[in-house]
Protein backbone atom coordinates (compact mmCIF):
# COMPACT_ATOMS: atom_id res chain seq x y z
CA UNK A 1 0.00 0.00 0.00
CA UNK A 2 1.31 3.43 -0.93
CA UNK A 3 -0.06 6.80 0.05
CA UNK A 4 -0.05 9.49 2.72
CA UNK A 5 1.83 8.65 5.91
CA UNK A 6 1.59 11.96 7.79
CA UNK A 7 0.57 15.57 7.23
CA UNK A 8 0.66 19.00 8.86
CA UNK A 9 -0.22 22.59 8.05
CA UNK A 10 0.90 26.05 9.13
CA UNK A 11 -1.14 29.25 9.10
CA UNK A 12 0.49 32.53 10.23
CA UNK A 13 -0.58 33.78 13.65
CA UNK A 14 -1.46 37.24 12.34
CA UNK A 15 -4.70 37.92 10.47
CA UNK A 16 -6.07 40.98 8.69
CA UNK A 17 -9.77 41.57 9.22
CA UNK A 18 -11.11 42.40 5.76
CA UNK A 19 -13.21 45.23 7.20
CA UNK A 20 -9.96 47.23 7.15
CA UNK A 21 -9.90 46.86 3.36
CA UNK A 22 -13.43 48.25 3.23
CA UNK A 23 -12.43 51.13 5.49
CA UNK A 24 -9.33 51.90 3.41
CA UNK A 25 -11.06 52.07 0.04
CA UNK A 26 -14.66 52.86 0.92
CA UNK A 27 -16.15 49.84 -0.78
CA UNK A 28 -17.52 46.47 0.23
CA UNK A 29 -14.97 43.70 0.64
CA UNK A 30 -15.12 39.97 1.26
CA UNK A 31 -16.22 38.85 4.74
CA UNK A 32 -13.90 37.29 7.30
CA UNK A 33 -10.14 37.66 7.51
CA UNK A 34 -6.93 36.62 5.76
CA UNK A 35 -3.76 35.11 7.19
CA UNK A 36 -0.75 37.40 6.86
CA UNK A 37 2.83 36.18 7.13
CA UNK A 38 4.87 38.29 9.53
CA UNK A 39 7.50 40.56 7.99
CA UNK A 40 10.15 37.91 8.77
CA UNK A 41 8.17 35.02 7.24
CA UNK A 42 8.14 33.79 3.66
CA UNK A 43 7.23 30.62 1.77
CA UNK A 44 10.39 28.89 2.95
CA UNK A 45 9.97 29.62 6.67
CA UNK A 46 6.29 28.62 6.53
CA UNK A 47 7.28 25.35 4.83
CA UNK A 48 9.69 24.67 7.68
CA UNK A 49 6.86 25.17 10.20
CA UNK A 50 4.45 22.94 8.25
CA UNK A 51 7.11 20.25 7.77
CA UNK A 52 7.94 20.22 11.47
CA UNK A 53 4.23 19.85 12.26
CA UNK A 54 4.01 17.02 9.72
CA UNK A 55 7.00 15.19 11.23
CA UNK A 56 6.19 15.94 14.88
CA UNK A 57 6.43 12.77 16.95
CA UNK A 58 6.98 10.61 13.87
CA UNK A 59 10.11 8.75 12.85
CA UNK A 60 10.01 9.42 9.12
CA UNK A 61 13.00 8.04 7.22
CA UNK A 62 12.87 10.40 4.26
CA UNK A 63 14.50 9.78 0.90
CA UNK A 64 13.33 12.99 -0.80
CA UNK A 65 12.03 16.47 -0.01
CA UNK A 66 10.02 18.51 -2.53
CA UNK A 67 9.20 22.21 -2.20
CA UNK A 68 6.27 23.69 -4.17
CA UNK A 69 5.58 27.41 -4.41
CA UNK A 70 4.92 30.23 -6.86
CA UNK A 71 6.65 32.62 -4.43
CA UNK A 72 9.92 30.93 -3.63
CA UNK A 73 12.42 33.38 -2.08
CA UNK A 74 15.09 31.99 -4.41
CA UNK A 75 15.51 32.00 -8.18
CA UNK A 76 18.91 30.38 -8.78
CA UNK A 77 19.06 28.47 -5.50
CA UNK A 78 17.05 25.43 -4.48
CA UNK A 79 14.72 25.95 -1.52
CA UNK A 80 14.14 22.19 -1.05
CA UNK A 81 17.83 21.68 -0.23
CA UNK A 82 17.62 24.50 2.31
CA UNK A 83 14.54 22.87 3.82
CA UNK A 84 16.38 19.54 4.07
CA UNK A 85 19.25 21.18 5.97
CA UNK A 86 16.90 22.95 8.38
CA UNK A 87 15.19 19.61 9.06
CA UNK A 88 18.66 18.12 9.70
CA UNK A 89 18.33 15.75 6.75
CA UNK A 90 20.97 16.97 4.33
CA UNK A 91 23.24 14.44 2.64
CA UNK A 92 21.79 11.31 1.04
CA UNK A 93 18.59 13.01 -0.05
CA UNK A 94 16.81 13.82 -3.31
CA UNK A 95 15.52 17.40 -3.39
CA UNK A 96 13.54 19.34 -5.98
CA UNK A 97 11.63 22.62 -6.30
CA UNK A 98 8.29 22.80 -8.11
CA UNK A 99 7.03 26.21 -9.24
CA UNK A 100 5.66 28.30 -12.06
CA UNK A 101 2.05 27.23 -11.58
CA UNK A 102 -0.62 26.86 -8.93
CA UNK A 103 -0.60 23.17 -9.95
CA UNK A 104 2.96 22.80 -8.65
CA UNK A 105 1.67 21.40 -5.36
CA UNK A 106 -0.23 18.63 -7.16
CA UNK A 107 2.78 18.03 -9.43
CA UNK A 108 4.98 17.54 -6.37
CA UNK A 109 2.40 15.20 -4.81
CA UNK A 110 2.20 13.03 -7.95
CA UNK A 111 6.01 12.90 -8.15
CA UNK A 112 6.13 11.84 -4.48
CA UNK A 113 3.59 9.09 -5.21
CA UNK A 114 5.79 7.86 -8.07
CA UNK A 115 8.72 7.61 -5.64
CA UNK A 116 6.55 5.80 -3.10
CA UNK A 117 5.86 3.14 -5.73
CA UNK A 118 9.61 2.45 -5.64
CA UNK A 119 9.74 2.30 -1.86
CA UNK A 120 10.99 5.82 -1.24
CA UNK A 121 9.56 8.19 1.40
CA UNK A 122 9.02 11.80 0.35
CA UNK A 123 7.96 14.97 2.12
CA UNK A 124 6.09 17.53 -0.01
CA UNK A 125 5.96 21.07 1.40
CA UNK A 126 3.79 23.66 -0.36
CA UNK A 127 3.60 27.34 0.59
CA UNK A 128 2.74 30.70 -0.90
CA UNK A 129 2.75 34.44 -0.08
CA UNK A 130 1.10 35.89 -3.18
CA UNK A 131 0.28 39.60 -3.47
CA UNK A 132 -2.71 41.25 -5.05
CA UNK A 133 -2.68 44.89 -6.11
CA UNK A 134 -4.08 47.14 -3.36
CA UNK A 135 -7.84 47.66 -3.72
CA UNK A 136 -8.18 44.54 -5.89
CA UNK A 137 -10.22 41.39 -5.36
CA UNK A 138 -6.97 39.42 -5.18
CA UNK A 139 -5.73 41.50 -2.28
CA UNK A 140 -8.84 40.44 -0.38
CA UNK A 141 -8.80 36.80 -1.52
CA UNK A 142 -5.13 35.92 -1.06
CA UNK A 143 -3.83 34.67 2.26
CA UNK A 144 -0.52 33.14 3.32
CA UNK A 145 0.02 29.57 4.47
CA UNK A 146 1.77 26.24 4.08
CA UNK A 147 1.06 22.52 4.16
CA UNK A 148 3.31 19.46 4.27
CA UNK A 149 2.45 15.86 3.41
CA UNK A 150 4.62 12.72 3.63
CA UNK A 151 4.21 9.85 1.18
CA UNK A 152 5.50 6.29 1.51
CA UNK A 153 4.47 2.65 1.69
CA UNK A 154 4.45 1.98 5.45
CA UNK A 155 2.00 3.17 8.12
CA UNK A 156 -0.21 4.64 5.41
CA UNK A 157 -3.04 6.91 6.56
CA UNK A 158 -4.67 7.30 3.15
CA UNK A 159 -3.97 4.95 0.24
CA UNK A 160 -3.34 6.31 -3.25
CA UNK A 161 -5.92 4.80 -5.64
CA UNK A 162 -5.40 6.48 -9.03
CA UNK A 163 -5.14 9.83 -10.79
CA UNK A 164 -5.81 11.67 -14.02
CA UNK A 165 -4.00 14.74 -15.33
CA UNK A 166 -4.75 17.17 -18.16
CA UNK A 167 -2.52 20.01 -19.38
CA UNK A 168 -3.69 23.14 -21.22
CA UNK A 169 -1.83 26.38 -21.82
CA UNK A 170 -4.03 29.25 -20.65
CA UNK A 171 -3.52 32.74 -19.20
CA UNK A 172 -5.73 32.89 -16.11
CA UNK A 173 -3.38 34.42 -13.51
CA UNK A 174 0.29 35.11 -14.10
CA UNK A 175 3.39 37.10 -13.17
CA UNK A 176 6.46 37.75 -15.29
CA UNK A 177 9.97 37.86 -13.84
CA UNK A 178 9.60 41.50 -12.75
CA UNK A 179 6.04 41.44 -11.39
CA UNK A 180 5.30 41.88 -7.72
CA UNK A 181 1.54 41.49 -8.05
CA UNK A 182 -0.53 38.76 -9.67
CA UNK A 183 -2.06 39.74 -13.01
CA UNK A 184 -5.21 38.31 -14.59
CA UNK A 185 -7.58 38.54 -17.51
CA UNK A 186 -11.38 38.61 -17.36
CA UNK A 187 -12.68 36.39 -14.54
CA UNK A 188 -15.78 35.32 -16.48
CA UNK A 189 -13.72 34.20 -19.46
CA UNK A 190 -11.27 32.29 -17.23
CA UNK A 191 -14.14 30.63 -15.39
CA UNK A 192 -16.01 29.47 -18.48
CA UNK A 193 -13.09 28.64 -20.78
CA UNK A 194 -10.48 27.29 -18.35
CA UNK A 195 -11.39 26.59 -14.75
CA UNK A 196 -14.68 24.78 -15.33
CA UNK A 197 -13.72 22.70 -18.40
CA UNK A 198 -10.24 21.80 -17.09
CA UNK A 199 -11.49 20.72 -13.66
CA UNK A 200 -14.44 18.80 -15.11
CA UNK A 201 -12.10 17.06 -17.55
CA UNK A 202 -9.85 15.74 -14.79
CA UNK A 203 -12.83 14.68 -12.65
CA UNK A 204 -14.41 12.81 -15.57
CA UNK A 205 -11.05 11.23 -16.44
CA UNK A 206 -10.37 9.85 -12.96
CA UNK A 207 -13.93 8.55 -12.58
CA UNK A 208 -13.60 6.65 -15.85
CA UNK A 209 -10.19 5.24 -14.86
CA UNK A 210 -11.36 4.04 -11.45
CA UNK A 211 -14.95 3.10 -12.25
CA UNK A 212 -16.09 5.20 -9.30
CA UNK A 213 -19.18 7.41 -9.20
CA UNK A 214 -19.75 10.80 -7.61
CA UNK A 215 -21.74 9.31 -4.73
CA UNK A 216 -18.79 7.07 -3.74
CA UNK A 217 -16.81 9.99 -2.33
CA UNK A 218 -17.06 11.27 1.22
CA UNK A 219 -14.92 14.36 0.64
CA UNK A 220 -14.13 16.35 -2.51
CA UNK A 221 -11.41 18.99 -2.58
CA UNK A 222 -11.76 21.68 -5.24
CA UNK A 223 -8.84 24.09 -5.65
CA UNK A 224 -11.06 27.13 -6.09
CA UNK A 225 -9.85 30.63 -5.24
CA UNK A 226 -13.35 31.99 -4.64
CA UNK A 227 -16.89 30.90 -3.84
CA UNK A 228 -18.20 31.39 -7.39
CA UNK A 229 -15.69 28.97 -8.86
CA UNK A 230 -16.42 26.33 -6.23
CA UNK A 231 -20.20 26.73 -6.63
CA UNK A 232 -19.98 26.36 -10.41
CA UNK A 233 -18.08 23.07 -10.11
CA UNK A 234 -20.53 21.74 -7.52
CA UNK A 235 -23.40 22.55 -9.88
CA UNK A 236 -21.81 21.00 -12.98
CA UNK A 237 -19.88 18.02 -11.57
CA UNK A 238 -22.66 16.04 -9.93
CA UNK A 239 -21.23 16.33 -6.42
CA UNK A 240 -23.35 17.64 -3.58
CA UNK A 241 -22.58 20.66 -1.41
CA UNK A 242 -22.13 18.32 1.57
CA UNK A 243 -19.38 16.34 -0.20
CA UNK A 244 -17.23 19.34 -1.15
CA UNK A 245 -14.83 20.46 1.59
CA UNK A 246 -15.83 23.74 3.17
CA UNK A 247 -13.93 26.74 1.87
CA UNK A 248 -11.24 28.32 4.05
CA UNK A 249 -11.20 31.61 2.15
CA UNK A 250 -13.08 33.51 4.88
CA UNK A 251 -10.83 32.04 7.60
CA UNK A 252 -7.34 32.11 6.06
CA UNK A 253 -7.63 33.36 2.49
CA UNK A 254 -6.57 31.54 -0.67
CA UNK A 255 -3.02 30.31 -0.06
CA UNK A 256 -2.07 29.37 -3.65
CA UNK A 257 -0.19 26.08 -3.92
CA UNK A 258 -0.85 25.38 -0.22
CA UNK A 259 -4.62 25.80 -0.38
CA UNK A 260 -5.69 22.42 -1.76
CA UNK A 261 -3.16 20.52 0.43
CA UNK A 262 -4.56 22.40 3.45
CA UNK A 263 -8.07 21.30 2.47
CA UNK A 264 -6.74 17.75 2.11
CA UNK A 265 -5.36 17.91 5.65
CA UNK A 266 -8.77 19.06 6.89
CA UNK A 267 -10.51 16.25 4.99
CA UNK A 268 -8.19 13.63 6.50
CA UNK A 269 -8.87 15.01 9.99
CA UNK A 270 -12.60 14.42 9.49
CA UNK A 271 -12.49 11.05 7.69
CA UNK A 272 -12.75 7.46 8.84
CA UNK A 273 -11.33 4.24 7.42
CA UNK A 274 -12.82 3.37 4.04
CA UNK A 275 -13.76 6.94 3.06
CA UNK A 276 -12.82 8.04 -0.44
CA UNK A 277 -11.34 11.52 -0.97
CA UNK A 278 -11.08 13.24 -4.35
CA UNK A 279 -8.35 15.90 -4.65
CA UNK A 280 -8.70 18.22 -7.66
CA UNK A 281 -6.08 20.84 -8.57
CA UNK A 282 -6.17 23.69 -11.08
CA UNK A 283 -3.67 25.72 -13.10
CA UNK A 284 -2.75 25.25 -16.79
CA UNK A 285 -4.91 22.15 -16.65
CA UNK A 286 -5.96 20.03 -13.71
CA UNK A 287 -5.07 16.91 -11.72
CA UNK A 288 -7.60 14.64 -10.02
CA UNK A 289 -6.21 12.26 -7.39
CA UNK A 290 -8.19 9.63 -5.46
CA UNK A 291 -7.24 8.58 -1.93
CA UNK A 292 -8.86 5.90 0.24
CA UNK A 293 -8.59 6.52 3.97
CA UNK A 294 -6.89 3.61 5.74
CA UNK A 295 -7.23 4.84 9.31
CA UNK A 296 -8.38 7.84 11.28
CA UNK A 297 -5.80 10.53 12.01
CA UNK A 298 -5.64 13.95 13.57
CA UNK A 299 -2.49 16.02 14.03
CA UNK A 300 -1.83 18.02 17.17
CA UNK A 301 -2.33 21.28 15.27
CA UNK A 302 -5.28 20.76 12.96
CA UNK A 303 -7.28 23.24 10.90
CA UNK A 304 -9.49 24.06 13.91
CA UNK A 305 -6.38 24.90 15.94
CA UNK A 306 -5.32 27.56 13.45
CA UNK A 307 -8.82 28.99 13.24
CA UNK A 308 -8.68 29.61 16.98
CA UNK A 309 -5.03 30.53 17.60
CA UNK A 310 -4.59 33.90 15.96
CA UNK A 311 -4.15 37.63 16.44
CA UNK A 312 -6.39 39.83 14.28
CA UNK A 313 -5.52 43.28 15.63
CA UNK A 314 -3.49 44.22 12.53
CA UNK A 315 -4.51 47.36 10.67
CA UNK A 316 -4.11 47.94 6.94
CA UNK A 317 -1.11 50.25 7.37
CA UNK A 318 0.83 47.50 9.17
CA UNK A 319 -0.14 45.04 6.43
CA UNK A 320 1.30 47.38 3.79
CA UNK A 321 4.45 47.82 5.87
CA UNK A 322 5.01 44.10 6.37
CA UNK A 323 4.50 43.48 2.66
CA UNK A 324 6.88 46.38 1.90
CA UNK A 325 4.34 48.15 -0.29
CA UNK A 326 4.94 51.61 1.20
CA UNK A 327 7.87 53.90 1.87
CA UNK A 328 8.84 54.36 5.50
CA UNK A 329 11.57 56.10 7.48
CA UNK A 330 14.73 54.06 7.93
CA UNK A 331 16.61 53.88 11.20
CA UNK A 332 19.90 55.81 11.22
CA UNK A 333 22.04 52.70 11.27
CA UNK A 334 24.72 51.24 8.99
CA UNK A 335 23.27 49.06 6.22
CA UNK A 336 23.15 45.31 6.68
CA UNK A 337 25.94 43.24 5.17
CA UNK A 338 25.50 39.63 4.25
CA UNK A 339 27.00 36.85 6.30
CA UNK A 340 30.36 35.44 5.28
CA UNK A 341 29.35 32.62 2.96
CA UNK A 342 32.26 30.33 3.95
CA UNK A 343 31.56 30.95 7.64
CA UNK A 344 27.82 30.40 7.17
CA UNK A 345 28.41 27.12 5.35
CA UNK A 346 30.86 25.81 7.94
CA UNK A 347 28.41 26.66 10.73
CA UNK A 348 25.28 25.49 8.91
CA UNK A 349 24.37 22.89 11.55
CA UNK A 350 24.13 25.74 14.06
CA UNK A 351 22.49 28.27 11.75
CA UNK A 352 20.03 25.96 10.00
CA UNK A 353 19.40 22.90 12.19
CA UNK A 354 20.01 24.73 15.50
CA UNK A 355 22.83 22.58 16.87
CA UNK A 356 25.04 23.63 19.75
CA UNK A 357 27.62 21.51 21.49
CA UNK A 358 27.81 19.48 24.67
CA UNK A 359 30.92 18.76 26.72
CA UNK A 360 31.69 15.05 26.76
CA UNK A 361 33.47 15.46 30.10
CA UNK A 362 30.76 17.14 32.20
CA UNK A 363 27.69 17.12 29.88
CA UNK A 364 27.30 20.93 29.84
CA UNK A 365 25.40 22.15 26.73
CA UNK A 366 26.59 25.28 24.90
CA UNK A 367 25.00 27.58 22.35
CA UNK A 368 26.58 28.65 20.13
CA UNK A 369 28.93 25.66 19.84
CA UNK A 370 32.14 26.17 21.77
CA UNK A 371 35.59 24.58 21.83
CA UNK A 372 36.09 25.33 25.54
CA UNK A 373 33.62 24.17 28.19
CA UNK A 374 32.37 27.00 30.42
CA UNK A 375 32.00 24.58 33.34
CA UNK A 376 35.07 22.33 33.40
CA UNK A 377 37.27 24.23 30.88
CA UNK A 378 37.89 21.07 28.86
CA UNK A 379 39.25 21.93 25.39
CA UNK A 380 37.98 20.29 22.18
CA UNK A 381 35.99 17.70 24.12
CA UNK A 382 32.70 18.56 22.44
CA UNK A 383 30.11 16.86 20.26
CA UNK A 384 27.06 18.26 18.43
CA UNK A 385 23.96 18.81 20.56
CA UNK A 386 20.45 19.54 19.15
CA UNK A 387 18.44 22.34 20.74
CA UNK A 388 15.26 22.25 18.64
CA UNK A 389 13.58 19.55 20.70
CA UNK A 390 14.43 21.20 24.04
CA UNK A 391 11.92 23.23 26.04
CA UNK A 392 12.93 26.83 26.64
CA UNK A 393 11.88 29.85 28.69
CA UNK A 394 12.81 33.53 28.78
CA UNK A 395 15.67 34.25 31.19
CA UNK A 396 15.71 38.01 30.51
CA UNK A 397 14.52 40.40 27.81
CA UNK A 398 14.80 43.93 26.47
CA UNK A 399 12.41 46.07 24.42
CA UNK A 400 14.37 47.81 21.65
CA UNK A 401 12.73 50.76 19.87
CA UNK A 402 15.91 51.90 18.08
CA UNK A 403 17.03 48.90 16.04
CA UNK A 404 15.71 48.51 12.48
CA UNK A 405 12.48 46.54 12.26
CA UNK A 406 9.35 46.38 10.12
CA UNK A 407 7.47 45.66 13.32
CA UNK A 408 9.02 47.91 15.96
CA UNK A 409 9.86 47.44 18.74
CA UNK A 410 12.16 44.43 18.68
CA UNK A 411 11.81 42.10 21.63
CA UNK A 412 15.30 40.80 22.36
CA UNK A 413 15.46 37.78 24.66
CA UNK A 414 17.91 35.42 26.30
CA UNK A 415 16.55 31.88 26.50
CA UNK A 416 17.36 29.17 29.00
CA UNK A 417 16.94 25.63 27.67
CA UNK A 418 15.81 22.70 29.74
CA UNK A 419 18.91 20.66 30.48
CA UNK A 420 21.22 23.65 30.00
CA UNK A 421 22.30 26.06 27.31
CA UNK A 422 21.43 29.67 26.48
CA UNK A 423 20.49 31.50 23.28
CA UNK A 424 20.31 35.19 22.37
CA UNK A 425 17.51 35.82 19.86
CA UNK A 426 14.23 37.67 19.16
CA UNK A 427 10.71 37.01 20.37
CA UNK A 428 8.05 37.52 17.68
CA UNK A 429 4.26 37.24 17.37
CA UNK A 430 3.80 38.36 20.96
CA UNK A 431 2.13 41.46 22.43
CA UNK A 432 4.41 43.53 24.66
CA UNK A 433 2.15 43.24 27.70
CA UNK A 434 2.45 39.45 27.58
CA UNK A 435 6.26 39.26 27.68
CA UNK A 436 7.51 37.96 31.02
CA UNK A 437 10.47 36.28 32.68
CA UNK A 438 10.11 32.46 32.71
CA UNK A 439 7.56 32.58 29.88
CA UNK A 440 7.73 29.26 27.94
CA UNK A 441 8.68 29.72 24.29
CA UNK A 442 9.27 27.57 21.23
CA UNK A 443 11.85 28.09 18.51
CA UNK A 444 10.59 29.01 15.06
CA UNK A 445 12.53 29.53 11.82
CA UNK A 446 12.42 33.10 10.52
CA UNK A 447 14.23 35.54 8.22
CA UNK A 448 16.67 37.88 9.96
CA UNK A 449 17.49 40.26 7.10
CA UNK A 450 18.38 40.46 3.41
CA UNK A 451 21.60 41.85 1.95
CA UNK A 452 23.34 41.48 -1.44
CA UNK A 453 20.50 39.30 -2.71
CA UNK A 454 20.89 36.78 0.12
CA UNK A 455 18.32 36.14 2.82
CA UNK A 456 19.81 35.31 6.21
CA UNK A 457 17.63 33.02 8.31
CA UNK A 458 17.91 31.92 11.94
CA UNK A 459 15.84 30.68 14.85
CA UNK A 460 13.65 33.13 16.73
CA UNK A 461 11.03 32.21 19.30
CA UNK A 462 7.29 32.57 19.85
CA UNK A 463 5.14 32.00 22.94
CA UNK A 464 4.72 28.24 23.44
CA UNK A 465 0.95 28.69 23.50
CA UNK A 466 0.72 29.42 19.78
CA UNK A 467 3.87 28.20 18.07
CA UNK A 468 3.80 27.02 14.47
TIVO-561432 format. One record per residue (C-alpha): residue in three letters; x, y, z. Coordinates in steps of 0.1 Angstrom, whole numbers, plus 5000, padded with zeros to 4 digits. Layout:
BEGIN
alaXYZ
...
// end
This chain:
BEGIN
unk500050005000
unk501350344991
unk499950685000
unk499950955027
unk501850865059
unk501651205078
unk500651565072
unk500751905089
unk499852265080
unk500952605091
unk498952935091
unk500553255102
unk499453385137
unk498553725123
unk495353795105
unk493954105087
unk490254165092
unk488954245058
unk486854525072
unk490054725072
unk490154695034
unk486654835032
unk487655115055
unk490755195034
unk488955215000
unk485355295009
unk483854984992
unk482554655002
unk485054375006
unk484954005013
unk483853885047
unk486153735073
unk489953775075
unk493153665058
unk496253515072
unk499353745069
unk502853625071
unk504953835095
unk507554065080
unk510253795088
unk508253505072
unk508153385037
unk507253065018
unk510452895030
unk510052965067
unk506352865065
unk507352545048
unk509752475077
unk506952525102
unk504552295082
unk507152025078
unk507952025115
unk504251985123
unk504051705097
unk507051525112
unk506251595149
unk506451285169
unk507051065139
unk510150875129
unk510050945091
unk513050805072
unk512951045043
unk514550985009
unk513351304992
unk512051655000
unk510051854975
unk509252224978
unk506352374958
unk505652744956
unk504953024931
unk506653264956
unk509953094964
unk512453344979
unk515153204956
unk515553204918
unk518953044912
unk519152854945
unk517152544955
unk514752594985
unk514152224990
unk517852174998
unk517652455023
unk514552295038
unk516451955041
unk519252125060
unk516952305084
unk515251965091
unk518751815097
unk518351575068
unk521051705043
unk523251445026
unk521851135010
unk518651305000
unk516851384967
unk515551744966
unk513551934940
unk511652264937
unk508352284919
unk507052624908
unk505752834879
unk502152724884
unk499452694911
unk499452324901
unk503052284913
unk501752144946
unk499851864928
unk502851804906
unk505051754936
unk502451524952
unk502251304921
unk506051294919
unk506151184955
unk503650914948
unk505850794919
unk508750764944
unk506550584969
unk505950314943
unk509650254944
unk509750234981
unk511050584988
unk509650825014
unk509051185004
unk508051505021
unk506151755000
unk506052115014
unk503852374996
unk503652735006
unk502753074991
unk502853444999
unk501153594968
unk500353964965
unk497354124949
unk497354494939
unk495954714966
unk492254774963
unk491854454941
unk489854144946
unk493053944948
unk494354154977
unk491254044996
unk491253684985
unk494953594989
unk496253475023
unk499553315033
unk500052965045
unk501852625041
unk501152255042
unk503351955043
unk502551595034
unk504651275036
unk504250985012
unk505550635015
unk504550265017
unk504550205055
unk502050325081
unk499850465054
unk497050695066
unk495350735031
unk496050505002
unk496750634967
unk494150484944
unk494650654910
unk494950984892
unk494251174860
unk496051474847
unk495351724818
unk497552004806
unk496352314788
unk498252644782
unk496052924793
unk496553274808
unk494353294839
unk496653444865
unk500353514859
unk503453714868
unk506553784847
unk510053794862
unk509654154872
unk506054144886
unk505354194923
unk501554154919
unk499553884903
unk497953974870
unk494853834854
unk492453854825
unk488653864826
unk487353644855
unk484253534835
unk486353424805
unk488753234828
unk485953064846
unk484052954815
unk486952864792
unk489552734816
unk488652664853
unk485352484847
unk486352274816
unk489852184829
unk488552074863
unk485651884849
unk487951714825
unk490151574852
unk487251474873
unk485651284844
unk489051124836
unk489650984870
unk486150864874
unk486450674841
unk489850524851
unk488650404886
unk485150314877
unk483950524907
unk480850744908
unk480351084924
unk478350934953
unk481250714963
unk483251004977
unk482951135012
unk485151445006
unk485951634975
unk488651904974
unk488252174948
unk491252414944
unk488952714939
unk490253064948
unk486753204954
unk483153094962
unk481853144926
unk484352904911
unk483652634938
unk479852674934
unk480052644896
unk481952314899
unk479552174925
unk476652264901
unk478252104870
unk480151804884
unk477351604901
unk478851634936
unk476751764964
unk477452074986
unk477951835016
unk480651634998
unk482851934988
unk485252055016
unk484252375032
unk486152675019
unk488852835040
unk488853165022
unk486953355049
unk489253205076
unk492753215061
unk492453345025
unk493453154993
unk497053034999
unk497952944964
unk499852614961
unk499152544998
unk495452584996
unk494352244982
unk496852055004
unk495452245034
unk491952135025
unk493351785021
unk494651795056
unk491251915069
unk489551635050
unk491851365065
unk491151505100
unk487451445095
unk487551115077
unk487250755088
unk488750425074
unk487250345040
unk486250695031
unk487250804996
unk488751154990
unk488951324956
unk491651594954
unk491351824923
unk493952084914
unk493852374889
unk496352574869
unk497252524832
unk495152214834
unk494052004863
unk494951694883
unk492451464900
unk493851234926
unk491850964945
unk492850864981
unk491150595002
unk491450655040
unk493150365057
unk492850485093
unk491650785113
unk494251055120
unk494451405136
unk497551605140
unk498251805172
unk497752135153
unk494752085130
unk492752325109
unk490552415139
unk493652495159
unk494752765135
unk491252905132
unk491352965170
unk495053055176
unk495453395160
unk495953765164
unk493653985143
unk494554335156
unk496554425125
unk495554745107
unk495954795069
unk498955025074
unk500854755092
unk499954505064
unk501354745038
unk504454785059
unk505054415064
unk504554355027
unk506954645019
unk504354824997
unk504955165012
unk507955395019
unk508855445055
unk511655615075
unk514755415079
unk516655395112
unk519955585112
unk522055275113
unk524755125090
unk523354915062
unk523154535067
unk525954325052
unk525553965042
unk527053695063
unk530453545053
unk529453265030
unk532353035039
unk531653105076
unk527853045072
unk528452715053
unk530952585079
unk528452675107
unk525352555089
unk524452295115
unk524152575141
unk522552835118
unk520052605100
unk519452295122
unk520052475155
unk522852265169
unk525052365197
unk527652155215
unk527851955247
unk530951885267
unk531751505268
unk533551555301
unk530851715322
unk527751715299
unk527352095298
unk525452225267
unk526652535249
unk525052765224
unk526652865201
unk528952575198
unk532152625218
unk535652465218
unk536152535255
unk533652425282
unk532452705304
unk532052465333
unk535152235334
unk537352425309
unk537952115289
unk539252195254
unk538052035222
unk536051775241
unk532751865224
unk530151695203
unk527151835184
unk524051885206
unk520451955192
unk518452235207
unk515352225186
unk513651955207
unk514452125240
unk511952325260
unk512952685266
unk511952985287
unk512853355288
unk515753425312
unk515753805305
unk514554045278
unk514854395265
unk512454615244
unk514454785216
unk512755085199
unk515955195181
unk517054895160
unk515754855125
unk512554655123
unk509454645101
unk507554575133
unk509054795160
unk509954745187
unk512254445187
unk511854215216
unk515354085224
unk515553785247
unk517953545263
unk516653195265
unk517452925290
unk516952565277
unk515852275297
unk518952075305
unk521252375300
unk522352615273
unk521452975265
unk520553155233
unk520353525224
unk517553585199
unk514253775192
unk510753705204
unk508053755177
unk504353725174
unk503853845210
unk502154155224
unk504454355247
unk502154325277
unk502553955276
unk506353935277
unk507553805310
unk510553635327
unk510153255327
unk507653265299
unk507752935279
unk508752975243
unk509352765212
unk511852815185
unk510652905151
unk512552955118
unk512453315105
unk514253555082
unk516753795100
unk517554035071
unk518454055034
unk521654185019
unk523354154986
unk520553934973
unk520953685001
unk518353615028
unk519853535062
unk517653305083
unk517953195119
unk515853075149
unk513653315167
unk511053225193
unk507353265198
unk505153205229
unk504752825234
unk501052875235
unk500752945198
unk503952825181
unk503852705145
// end
